[in-house]
């Protein structure tokens, strides 16, 4: 309500899948997940009244399986009505506001309705205690699923098969991989975002997932080596872990994204890998999107207490990544698993752990 008052809005229409999950503590309106809008929208009015707007195709399931315990007044309509006019949903939402009130939306819908996703994102940044509990369980189970998968792999399997197995491993926990990347051998050196191919892995394999459940998304990267890990891969992974430690150490309430980018750039330089920050973004704030913002030289976003972060520093040929949550005691990794080898690095007088390469 404070956001609506600050933006001088009588209500806000939430159609995106991530905001639907956020406002309903993990429910889903996603049918076609290739599109940002979901099937069904939520309207929050300035007086606190809440509505769910959906076609008669979607409303029964939303009320029964997604919103049964929530206090949303249903506004149902025919799917033909919605398809007949591009402004139908906006017109329906406006009709539910008081006459002089203005409507905002999380997604762009028309020139007369301001898109306020940037403001809404800041409302999501500080996680509530129940969200933190859900996030920690998600992180723990995503880490276990991928750790177990990686230990079971054998050279000769294709990247596509491994991606399918990663998806299946997460699905066993009710988790969906919204990002599922796999790189074998030289493809790790060549591509920061390796879409799986038919290439078979022989020596080194990297798996990257962004794992979503209940709207929250945990990101992690794991690398394995068939046999002993080469000295060069050890050196580069240790360098990436040192960059990660510097980032984690400086991820404190009030820190600015541009400052954190500089922290990473200077850390790469100290490690002997100057300029690696230009080859891939370093990650940033996460939660109901894979990244709410990434650190870059002009980023003015600030770190909040109880905000989630997924830093992913990379040195050509390797990468480290865990999802973490900022607390009053520091920063806590939620995707790490006790049976996975870790690299210890010091920064700011504290120890920080990053996932190491696992030799099979």
N, C-alpha and C positions, 0 to 999 in steps of 0.2 A: 504493500500500500504506500509505503514511503517513496518508492520509485515512481509510482503513478502520480503522486502529488508533486514530486520534484520535476517531473516532465510535463506537468499540467495536462494529464490524460485522464479521461473518464473510465478507460478500460484498455486492456491489452489482449490481443488475440494471439494465441500460441499454437502454431500449426506444425512446427518442426518436430521431428522425432526426438531430438535430444531434449528440447524444452518440455515436451509432454512427459517424458520419463522423469525429468527433474521435478516438475511441479507435483507429480503423483507418486513420488518416492519409488520409482522403478517400474511403473506400468508402461505399456507399449501401445503405440498407434501405428506402428510400421507394418505395412503389407508389402509394398514395393520399396525395398530398402535402397534401390538405386536413386531414389528421389529424396530430397530433403524434407518436403512436406509429408506428413503422415495421413492416414485415413481417419479423420476426426480431429477436431481442434478444441482448444480450451479457451474460454473467455473469462478473464478476471476483471471484475468491475471495481471501481475505486471504493465503493462502500463495503467491499469484501464478498459480495455475491459472486458465485462461480457457476459457469455453465459448460456443458460439453455439447458441441455441435457436430452432428454426424448424420450420414445418410441412413436409411432404414436397412441398408446392407450391413453396416458396421455397428450401429447402436446396440443391438442385443448383446453382442460379444463384449463390447466395451463396458457396458453396465454390469454384465455378469462376471466377466473374467478379469477385467482391468480396474474398474472403478467401484466395485461392490462396496468397499468400505469408505469410499470418498463421498463428499458432499457436493456433487455437481448436479445442477438441474439440467435434464436432457432437453435438447432442442433438435428434434428429428425432422428430416425432410427427404424427399424423393431424390434418388441419384440423378434422375433426368433433369430436375430443377437445377442442381449444381452444375451439370454439364452444359446447360443452356445459356448460362451467363458467366463470364469470367469474374464479375464483381459480386456473384451471389453470396459467397461466404462473408465478404465485407459488409454487404447490405444487411444480412441477417444479424451480424454482430452489432452493427450500428443501431439496429432497431431495439436492441436490448439495453442500450445506454440511455441515460437521461438526455433530454432534448439538446441541451447546450454542450454536452460533453464531446470530447475528441477521442478518436480511437487510434491506438498504435498497434503495431504488429511486429512479431519477431522476424518474419520474412517479408520481402518486398511484395506488395499486392497491388498497390496503385499509387499514383503520385500524390493522392490526397491523404494517404495513411502513412505516417512516418514509420520507418523501420527502426526498431530500437534494440536490436540484438546486442549491440555493444553494451548498452546499459544493463540488459538482462544478464549478460555474461558476468558482469561484476556482482550481480546478486547471487550467482552460483559459486563464486570463487571460494568463499569460506564454507567448508563442509560442516554439516551438523553432526552431532555425535552418532545418530543412527546411520548417516551416510558414511561416516568414517568406519563404523563397524562393518557395513556391507562392503566397503571398498577393501578393507583388510582381508576379509574372507575371499573376495574375488581375487585379489593379488596372490594370496597364499595358494589357492587352488589352481590359478593359471600357471604359477611357477611350478607347482608339482606336476601338472599335466605336461608341460613342455620339457621339464627335466627328465621325467620318465620316458617320454618319447625319444629324446636325444640319446639316452643311454641304450635304447633298443635298436638304433639305426646301424646299418652295415653298408660299407662302400658298395657302389654299384646301383643303388636306388636312385631314381630320377628326382629332380627337384619337384616336379609336379606330384609325384607319389608322396613325397615327404610333406608337401603342403596339405595334401588330402589327409594324411595321417595326423598332422598337427590340428587340423580342423576337427577331426573325429575325437582326438584326445581332449580338446576343450569342450566339445559338445557333450561328452560324458558328464561334465560338471554343469551343464546348462549354460555354457559360455559360447558366444559366437565370435569368430575371428573377423573383425571388420578390416584388418590389414593382416596379410599372410604372405610374407616374403621369404624366399629361400635362395641362397647362392652357394654354388659349389666351386671350390678351388679358385681359379683366376677370375671368376665373376665377382668374387668378394672384392678384389682389387679394382674392378672396372666400374661397378655400379653401386651407388648408395641405396637405391631402392630397387632391388632385384626381383622383378616379377618372375615367378617360377617357370622354368622351361623343361624340355625333355632331357637336359644335360644330366649325366650321371656323376655323382660325386666320387672322388677317389681318395683325396687326402684331407681336405679341410671343408667344413660345412657350416654355414651360418643360417639360423632361423630367426625371423623377427615377427612378432605378433602384437597386434593391438586387440585385446580381448574384452568384449563387452558383455555385461550382464546387468539387468536392472537399470540400463542406461549408462552406468559408470564404465569407464574404459581404462584398463591397466595395460601398459606397454612394457615389453621386455625383449631382450636379444640374448641368444645363446649360441656359442660356437664350440664345435667339437673337432678333434683331430684324430685321424686313423693312425694310431701309433704315437710316438713322442711328439711333443710340440716343438717346432723349429725355434732356434734362438731368435731369429728375426721376428717371428710372430709373437714370441714372449716379450721382446723389447717394445714392439709397437702396442701390444695390449696393455703393458704396464704404463706406457706413456698415456694412453687413453684413460686409464684408471686414475692417473695423477690429475689429469684435466677434470675428470669427474669429481674427484675429491675437492678440488678448488671450487667447482661450481656448487657442490653440496654445502660446503663450508660457508659460502656467501649467500645461499638461499635463505635469507632471514626476512622477517616482516619489515616492509619498507624498502627493501632493495629494488632497484629499478632494472627493467629488462635490458636496457642499453649497457648498464654497468656490468651486468652478468655476462653479456656478450664479450665485453672487454676482458673480464676475468678469464674466459675461455681462450681468447686470442693470445693473451700473455702467457697462459699456461702452456699452450702449444709451442710457443716460441721457446720457453724455458726447457721444454722436453726435446728440442731439436727438430720440431716439425712445424715450423712457422708457416702459416697460410692454410693449414688444414681446415680452419673454420670457414674458409670460402668454398669448400668442396661439399659441405653438407650443413644444414642448420643443426644447432646444438640441442634442440628440444625446448621445452618450456612447460607452461602451466597446462594441466590436464584435468579431467573430470568427466563431464558428459559429452565431451568431444575429444578426439585424439590429442589435439592441442587447442586450448583456448587462446593461447598466444605463444609465439616463439621469441626468444631473445634475438635481437638484431640491433644494429647501431643506432636506430632511431626509435626503438621501443620505449614508450613512456609508462607501460604497465608496471605496477608494483606488486611485490610478493605480499600475500596475506597469511595470517595465522590460520592453520588448519586447511591450507590450500594444497592441492596435489600437484606434483611435478614429475615429469619424465624427461630427464636429461639423457642425451644419447651421443656423447662425444665419440668421434671416430677418427682413426688414423688409417690411411689407405691400407686395406687388407684386414682391418679388424674394427671392432666397435664394442662399447659397453653400454648397457641400458637397463635400468630398473625404474619402477614407479615408486615414488616416495610421497610422504605427507609431512608438511611443516608443523611442528609442535612447539610448545613452550620450552621443551628440553632440547630442541635441535631438529633434526630431520630423520624420519624413520622410513627405511625401505620396506615395502609391503609385498614385493614380488620375489624376494630372495628365498632360496631353499637351502636347508642346512646341509644337504648332501652334495651341493655343487661347489667346486673349488672357487675360492675367492682370492682377490688381490687386496692387500691392505695398503692404504696410502694415508699419509698424514697431511692435514691442512688445518690451520688455525688452532693447533694444539690438540686436535682430536683425530681419531682414527675413522676412516671411511672405507667401506668394502665395496668392491665391484666384482661382477662375475668374471672369472678367468676362463681360459680355454680348457675344455675337458678332454684329456687324452683317453681314447678307447683302447 
